[in-house]
Amino acid sequence: MKTLRKLIYRDTISAIGFVVLAFLAMFFFFDLLDEMSDVGRQFGDVTYNIWHALLSVSLGLPNHLYELLPIAVLIGSIFVMARFAQSSEFTIMRTSGLGPWLALRTMLTLGACFVILTVAVGDYIAPAAERIALTAKAKYLGKTSTVGSTGAWLKERNKGNTLAVNVRAVRADGALTKVRIFEFDTQGRMVLQIHADSGQVLEDADIWMLNNAQLTRFQYTDTGGTEAAQLTRENSSTLQWPSTISSEMLVAAVHKPDRMPTLELFQFIQHLKANDQSAQKYEIEFWRKVFYPLSCLVMVVLALPFAYLHFRSGGIAGYVFGGVMAGISFFLLNNVFGYAGNLQNWSPMLTAAAPGLIYSILSLGAFAWLVIRR
């Protein structure tokens, strides 16, 4: 059995590795073409050249690897299983003692290894590479991390008052640009506005250091049943503003949820809930990131029935194509469930888990039908 498992592992890993390299080469080429539009641009004393473009594109490969691993596992596994069936190698393995459940356990063990690899790439390697890429972009092109046309919005509470915080962009070094803070009292009246050109989060002291800040205070008085507001303005070159909003929360707010590590996404969800903000979109993405690596297990289970098909010549390309279409439909259904769950306010965990459960049941059903009934 050790020899058979070694043969299956070796051929399957080789096929998956070849598929991954082919996909990464394709994405590398397309990303480099897109990056060429910036080559030759000058920011300060630095000119963005082809080597900077190659570095930026290379640092984007881990994120592509994270997205491609499950589909690569499916294509590589289907190809190997179908080739084993076509050459009758799998028939020989079965007569040598490789029973259905042992074959299933062997493939699940292989899939578990790719689950671990997917988690490592998605939560550690890809975010680290993206931070380095953002630093390079800021250095060579002056680009910052932004979200939408108005920046990132966050809320927090301070002594019963509600504060709405807007940050236009976050630079790669953590510096904030165009900071706006609005404070409302318990009656919903604005009591303070702060506009600052830039700022920095001092993590140890829970303080934001704001530069070139303009403060506008509102004082309300009741004059014969009519409420009047008196405005006072002051300017400050540096202003210390206490806040529990950390730099990680700001980075989470300006980045796409699918690019965030799972732990940071969870912490950001807790902050949104604590301040009565909608976290539905982030909760769905959190559970998708939890279940996404497990799709590697679904892919190997989906590929195993191809080893029990009976054909000696021809037809392998058609079977592989059909399997790939089934895998693509899985990812399509995964995205559809994500959007539908966000619109219909479905349970985030069930929304993220449903596609995997559906395809796992279908894969195990096909496996049981081919092995037990036939």
C-alpha positions as CSV (number, residue, x, y, z in Angstrom):
1,M,0.0,0.0,0.0
2,K,2.9,2.4,0.7
3,T,4.1,2.0,-2.9
4,L,0.6,2.6,-4.3
5,R,0.1,5.7,-2.1
6,K,3.5,7.0,-3.1
7,L,2.7,6.5,-6.8
8,I,-0.7,8.4,-6.4
9,Y,0.9,11.2,-4.4
10,R,3.8,11.6,-6.8
11,D,1.7,11.7,-10.0
12,T,-1.0,13.9,-8.5
13,I,1.3,16.4,-7.0
14,S,3.3,16.6,-10.2
15,A,0.1,17.2,-12.3
16,I,-1.2,19.8,-9.8
17,G,2.2,21.6,-9.8
18,F,2.2,21.7,-13.6
19,V,-1.3,23.2,-13.7
20,V,-0.4,25.8,-11.0
21,L,2.7,26.9,-13.0
22,A,0.7,27.2,-16.2
23,F,-2.0,29.3,-14.5
24,L,0.6,31.5,-12.7
25,A,2.5,32.1,-15.9
26,M,-0.6,33.2,-17.7
27,F,-1.6,35.6,-14.8
28,F,2.0,36.9,-14.6
29,F,1.9,37.8,-18.3
30,F,-1.5,39.5,-18.1
31,D,-0.5,41.4,-14.9
32,L,2.8,42.5,-16.5
33,L,0.9,43.9,-19.5
34,D,-1.3,45.9,-17.2
35,E,1.7,47.1,-15.2
36,M,3.5,48.3,-18.3
37,S,1.2,51.4,-18.5
38,D,3.1,52.7,-15.4
39,V,6.6,52.0,-16.7
40,G,8.5,55.2,-17.4
41,R,6.4,57.3,-14.9
42,Q,8.4,59.4,-12.5
43,F,7.5,60.1,-8.8
44,G,9.9,62.5,-7.2
45,D,13.5,61.4,-8.1
46,V,12.5,57.8,-8.8
47,T,11.5,56.5,-12.2
48,Y,9.3,53.4,-12.3
49,N,11.1,50.9,-14.6
50,I,10.6,47.4,-15.9
51,W,12.4,45.9,-12.8
52,H,9.9,47.6,-10.5
53,A,7.1,46.3,-12.6
54,L,8.4,42.7,-12.4
55,L,8.8,43.0,-8.7
56,S,5.2,44.3,-8.3
57,V,3.8,41.5,-10.5
58,S,5.8,38.8,-8.8
59,L,4.5,39.9,-5.4
60,G,1.0,39.5,-6.7
61,L,1.6,35.8,-7.5
62,P,0.9,34.5,-4.0
63,N,-2.6,36.0,-4.1
64,H,-3.2,34.3,-7.5
65,L,-1.9,31.1,-6.0
66,Y,-4.4,31.2,-3.2
67,E,-7.3,31.7,-5.6
68,L,-6.1,29.0,-8.1
69,L,-5.1,26.2,-5.7
70,P,-8.5,24.5,-5.4
71,I,-9.2,24.5,-9.2
72,A,-5.6,23.4,-9.9
73,V,-6.1,20.5,-7.4
74,L,-9.3,19.5,-9.3
75,I,-7.7,19.6,-12.8
76,G,-4.5,17.8,-11.7
77,S,-6.5,15.1,-9.8
78,I,-9.0,14.5,-12.6
79,F,-6.2,14.2,-15.1
80,V,-4.3,11.7,-13.0
81,M,-7.4,9.6,-12.1
82,A,-8.6,9.5,-15.7
83,R,-5.1,8.5,-16.9
84,F,-4.9,5.7,-14.3
85,A,-8.3,4.5,-15.5
86,Q,-7.4,4.7,-19.2
87,S,-4.1,2.8,-18.8
88,S,-5.8,0.2,-16.5
89,E,-3.3,1.2,-13.7
90,F,-6.1,1.8,-11.3
91,T,-7.5,-1.6,-12.0
92,I,-4.2,-3.1,-11.1
93,M,-4.2,-1.0,-7.9
94,R,-7.6,-2.3,-7.0
95,T,-6.6,-5.9,-7.5
96,S,-3.5,-5.2,-5.4
97,G,-5.7,-4.3,-2.4
98,L,-6.6,-0.6,-3.0
99,G,-10.2,-0.7,-1.9
100,P,-12.7,2.1,-2.4
101,W,-12.5,3.5,1.2
102,L,-8.7,3.2,1.2
103,A,-8.6,5.1,-2.1
104,L,-10.9,7.8,-0.7
105,R,-8.8,8.1,2.5
106,T,-5.6,8.4,0.3
107,M,-7.1,11.2,-1.7
108,L,-8.5,13.0,1.4
109,T,-5.0,12.9,3.0
110,L,-3.6,14.5,-0.2
111,G,-6.4,17.1,-0.1
112,A,-5.7,17.9,3.5
113,C,-2.1,18.7,2.6
114,F,-3.4,21.2,0.1
115,V,-5.8,22.6,2.6
116,I,-2.9,23.4,4.9
117,L,-1.0,25.0,2.0
118,T,-4.0,27.1,1.0
119,V,-4.4,28.4,4.6
120,A,-0.7,29.2,4.8
121,V,-0.7,31.1,1.4
122,G,-4.0,32.9,2.1
123,D,-3.4,34.0,5.7
124,Y,0.4,34.6,5.8
125,I,2.2,34.6,2.5
126,A,-0.2,36.5,0.3
127,P,-0.9,39.3,2.8
128,A,2.8,39.8,3.5
129,A,3.6,39.9,-0.2
130,E,0.8,42.4,-0.8
131,R,2.1,44.7,2.0
132,I,5.5,44.7,0.4
133,A,3.9,45.4,-3.0
134,L,2.0,48.4,-1.5
135,T,5.2,49.7,0.0
136,A,6.9,49.5,-3.3
137,K,4.0,51.1,-5.1
138,A,4.0,54.0,-2.6
139,K,7.8,54.4,-3.0
140,Y,7.9,54.3,-6.8
141,L,4.5,55.6,-7.8
142,G,3.2,57.4,-4.7
143,K,0.1,55.2,-4.7
144,T,-2.0,54.7,-1.5
145,S,-4.6,52.3,-0.4
146,T,-8.1,53.7,-0.9
147,V,-11.6,52.4,-0.9
148,G,-14.3,54.0,-3.1
149,S,-14.4,57.7,-3.8
150,T,-15.0,58.8,-0.2
151,G,-12.4,56.5,1.6
152,A,-13.1,54.3,4.7
153,W,-15.8,55.0,7.3
154,L,-15.6,53.7,10.8
155,K,-17.6,54.3,14.0
156,E,-16.7,54.3,17.7
157,R,-18.2,55.5,21.0
158,N,-16.8,57.9,23.5
159,K,-18.5,58.7,26.8
160,G,-21.9,58.1,25.2
161,N,-21.3,60.1,22.1
162,T,-21.0,58.6,18.7
163,L,-18.0,59.3,16.4
164,A,-17.9,58.8,12.7
165,V,-14.4,58.6,11.3
166,N,-13.4,59.0,7.7
167,V,-10.0,58.3,6.3
168,R,-9.4,59.0,2.6
169,A,-6.4,56.8,2.2
170,V,-3.8,54.8,4.1
171,R,-0.2,54.9,2.8
172,A,2.0,51.8,2.9
173,D,3.9,53.2,5.9
174,G,0.7,53.5,7.9
175,A,0.3,57.3,7.5
176,L,-3.3,58.6,7.1
177,T,-4.4,61.2,4.6
178,K,-7.4,63.5,4.7
179,V,-8.8,62.5,8.1
180,R,-12.3,63.7,9.1
181,I,-14.0,63.1,12.4
182,F,-17.6,63.9,13.3
183,E,-18.8,63.6,16.9
184,F,-22.5,63.5,17.8
185,D,-24.1,63.6,21.2
186,T,-26.9,61.3,22.5
187,Q,-29.5,63.5,20.9
188,G,-27.9,63.1,17.4
189,R,-26.6,66.7,17.3
190,M,-23.1,67.3,15.9
191,V,-20.8,68.7,18.7
192,L,-17.4,68.5,17.0
193,Q,-15.8,68.4,13.6
194,I,-12.1,67.7,13.0
195,H,-10.4,68.0,9.5
196,A,-6.8,67.0,9.3
197,D,-4.5,66.8,6.3
198,S,-2.6,63.7,7.6
199,G,-2.1,61.6,10.7
200,Q,-0.5,58.6,12.3
201,V,-1.8,55.9,14.6
202,L,0.3,55.5,17.8
203,E,-0.6,52.0,18.7
204,D,0.9,51.9,22.2
205,A,-0.9,54.9,23.5
206,D,-4.3,54.5,21.6
207,I,-3.8,58.0,20.2
208,W,-4.0,59.4,16.7
209,M,-1.4,62.2,16.0
210,L,-3.1,64.5,13.5
211,N,-1.3,67.2,11.5
212,N,-2.7,70.5,10.3
213,A,-6.0,69.9,12.1
214,Q,-9.0,72.3,12.1
215,L,-11.5,71.9,14.9
216,T,-15.1,73.2,14.8
217,R,-17.1,73.0,18.0
218,F,-20.8,73.4,18.3
219,Q,-22.4,74.7,21.5
220,Y,-26.2,74.5,21.7
221,T,-28.3,76.9,23.8
222,D,-32.1,77.1,24.2
223,T,-33.5,80.6,23.7
224,G,-37.2,80.6,24.3
225,G,-37.9,77.2,22.9
226,T,-35.6,77.7,19.9
227,E,-32.3,75.9,19.9
228,A,-29.3,77.9,18.6
229,A,-25.8,76.7,17.8
230,Q,-22.7,78.7,18.4
231,L,-19.6,77.7,16.4
232,T,-16.0,78.1,17.5
233,R,-13.0,77.2,15.3
234,E,-9.4,76.6,16.1
235,N,-6.4,75.4,14.2
236,S,-3.6,73.1,15.5
237,S,-0.5,72.1,13.7
238,T,-0.4,68.8,15.7
239,L,-3.4,67.3,17.6
240,Q,-3.5,64.2,19.8
241,W,-6.9,62.5,19.5
242,P,-7.6,59.5,21.7
243,S,-9.1,56.6,19.7
244,T,-9.4,52.8,20.0
245,I,-9.4,52.4,16.2
246,S,-6.1,50.6,15.4
247,S,-4.1,50.7,12.2
248,E,-5.1,47.1,11.5
249,M,-8.8,48.2,11.5
250,L,-8.0,51.0,9.1
251,V,-6.1,48.7,6.8
252,A,-9.1,46.2,7.0
253,A,-11.5,49.0,6.1
254,V,-9.6,50.2,3.0
255,H,-8.8,46.7,1.7
256,K,-11.1,44.3,0.1
257,P,-12.5,41.7,2.5
258,D,-11.2,38.8,0.5
259,R,-7.6,40.1,0.7
260,M,-7.6,40.2,4.5
261,P,-6.2,37.5,6.8
262,T,-8.8,35.5,8.6
263,L,-7.9,36.8,12.1
264,E,-7.8,40.4,11.1
265,L,-11.2,40.0,9.4
266,F,-12.6,38.5,12.6
267,Q,-11.3,41.4,14.7
268,F,-12.8,43.9,12.3
269,I,-16.2,42.2,12.4
270,Q,-16.1,42.4,16.3
271,H,-15.3,46.1,16.0
272,L,-18.2,46.7,13.6
273,K,-20.7,44.8,15.8
274,A,-19.5,46.7,18.9
275,N,-20.3,50.0,17.2
276,D,-23.7,48.9,15.7
277,Q,-22.4,48.8,12.1
278,S,-23.5,46.2,9.5
279,A,-21.0,43.4,9.3
280,Q,-23.0,41.0,7.0
281,K,-20.6,41.4,4.1
282,Y,-17.6,40.8,6.2
283,E,-19.1,37.9,8.1
284,I,-19.9,36.1,4.8
285,E,-16.3,36.7,3.6
286,F,-15.0,35.5,6.9
287,W,-16.8,32.2,6.7
288,R,-15.8,31.9,3.0
289,K,-12.2,32.2,4.0
290,V,-12.8,29.5,6.6
291,F,-14.4,27.1,4.2
292,Y,-12.5,28.0,1.0
293,P,-9.4,25.9,1.9
294,L,-11.7,23.0,2.6
295,S,-12.8,23.1,-1.1
296,C,-9.5,21.3,-1.8
297,L,-11.1,18.3,-0.1
298,V,-14.2,18.7,-2.2
299,M,-12.1,18.8,-5.4
300,V,-10.2,15.5,-4.7
301,V,-13.5,13.8,-3.8
302,L,-14.9,15.1,-7.1
303,A,-11.9,13.7,-9.0
304,L,-11.9,10.2,-7.5
305,P,-14.9,8.8,-9.4
306,F,-13.0,9.4,-12.7
307,A,-10.6,6.5,-11.7
308,Y,-13.6,4.1,-11.8
309,L,-14.6,5.0,-15.3
310,H,-14.0,2.4,-18.0
311,F,-12.4,3.5,-21.3
312,R,-9.2,2.4,-22.9
313,S,-8.6,4.8,-25.8
314,G,-10.0,8.3,-26.5
315,G,-12.5,10.2,-24.5
316,I,-10.1,11.3,-21.7
317,A,-10.1,14.9,-22.9
318,G,-13.9,15.0,-22.8
319,Y,-14.0,13.6,-19.2
320,V,-11.3,16.0,-18.0
321,F,-13.2,18.9,-19.6
322,G,-16.5,17.8,-18.0
323,G,-14.8,17.6,-14.6
324,V,-13.2,21.1,-15.0
325,M,-16.7,22.5,-15.9
326,A,-18.1,20.9,-12.7
327,G,-15.3,22.5,-10.7
328,I,-15.9,25.9,-12.3
329,S,-19.6,25.6,-11.6
330,F,-18.7,25.1,-7.9
331,F,-16.8,28.4,-7.8
332,L,-19.6,30.1,-9.7
333,L,-22.2,28.8,-7.2
334,N,-19.9,29.9,-4.3
335,N,-19.9,33.5,-5.6
336,V,-23.6,33.4,-6.3
337,F,-24.4,32.2,-2.8
338,G,-22.1,35.0,-1.4
339,Y,-23.9,37.8,-3.3
340,A,-27.4,36.3,-2.7
341,G,-26.6,35.8,1.0
342,N,-25.6,39.4,1.4
343,L,-28.8,40.6,-0.4
344,Q,-31.2,38.3,1.3
345,N,-29.5,38.5,4.8
346,W,-28.9,34.8,5.0
347,S,-26.9,33.2,7.8
348,P,-23.2,33.9,6.9
349,M,-22.0,30.5,7.9
350,L,-24.6,28.6,6.0
351,T,-24.2,30.8,3.0
352,A,-20.4,30.1,2.9
353,A,-20.8,26.4,3.7
354,A,-23.7,25.5,1.4
355,P,-21.8,25.1,-2.0
356,G,-19.2,22.9,-0.4
357,L,-21.8,20.7,1.3
358,I,-23.8,20.4,-2.0
359,Y,-20.8,19.4,-4.1
360,S,-19.5,17.1,-1.4
361,I,-22.8,15.2,-1.3
362,L,-22.9,15.0,-5.1
363,S,-19.2,13.8,-5.3
364,L,-19.8,11.1,-2.6
365,G,-23.0,10.1,-4.4
366,A,-21.2,9.7,-7.7
367,F,-18.4,7.8,-5.9
368,A,-20.8,5.4,-4.2
369,W,-22.8,4.8,-7.4
370,L,-19.7,4.0,-9.5
371,V,-18.1,1.8,-6.8
372,I,-21.0,0.1,-5.0
373,R,-23.7,-0.2,-7.7
374,R,-21.4,-0.8,-10.7
